[in-house]
Amino acid sequence: MFHDAQTFGPELEVALAYAMGRDRPLLASFLGFDHALARALAVASEPIVGQLRLAWWRDALIAEPAVRSQGNPQLTELSAHFGRHLGHLVSMVDGWEALLLAEPLDVVAIEAFATGRAEGWQVIANALGCKDDGTAVYQAGRLWALADLASKLDDPGERDLVLGYANDLGTGLARFSRRLRPLAVLAVLSQRSIKERGTALMSGRRSALTALRVGLFGM
């Protein structure tokens, strides 16, 4: 159903390039965390295997700092950057688990997946002091989740289901703060991907020019 790349996609590398220097480590740790959750699904031979991996993350994120696992560098990095906001990232785990357990993929799972990842974007906004951008960030995060998913689905019917859901939500975007410019880049690339029926977020010269424009000037 779902395939995942071994490393960050080019759209993520481009988005990070437009982050303010002090914010880049936090954003990179978030994207690495999201990638780890995606890999938990992609490499799981059975759903229960993926669930166990996701359960580890869920428990680690909500654990008290004094008892939190110290043996995972990725968790340590997330904790350092997100601090008191760390536990709210559990919404990301919930979203990916909804996708894992969807057999077949349906609208309920798609909605839960998009919601979980969009709430992850809101955690970023809160951690960077951009709480007022929450509504705009949430809408943009849902588009990113859906476009990213559609571009990685092998089944055309499933891809159409995700794209149909995205179009029903609407693909309009609002501006948000300069510190969230990397998210703006991903949001506009996602908007374009949905309109082009699930193409990769970075696909050709036009998407590169779009990323450059938004990265420099915003939406």
Sequence and secondary structure as in RCSB ss.txt:
>XXXX:A:sequence
MFHDAQTFGPELEVALAYAMGRDRPLLASFLGFDHALARALAVASEPIVGQLRLAWWRDALIAEPAVRSQGNPQL
TELSAHFGRHLGHLVSMVDGWEALLLAEPLDVVAIEAFATGRAEGWQVIANALGCKDDGTAVYQAGRLWALADLA
SKLDDPGERDLVLGYANDLGTGLARFSRRLRPLAVLAVLSQRSIKERGTALMSGRRSALTALRVGLFGM
>XXXX:A:secstr
 B   SS  HHHHHHHHTS TTTHHHHHHHHHHHHHHHHHHHT SSHHHHHHHHHHHHHHHHS GGGS SS HHH
HHHHHHHGGGGGGGHHHHHHHHHHHT SS  HHHHHHHHHHHHHHHHHHHHHTT GGGHHHHHHHHHHHHHHHHH
HTBS HHHHHHHHHHHHHH        GGGHHHHHHHHHHHHHHHTTS  SS SHHHHHHHHHHHHH  
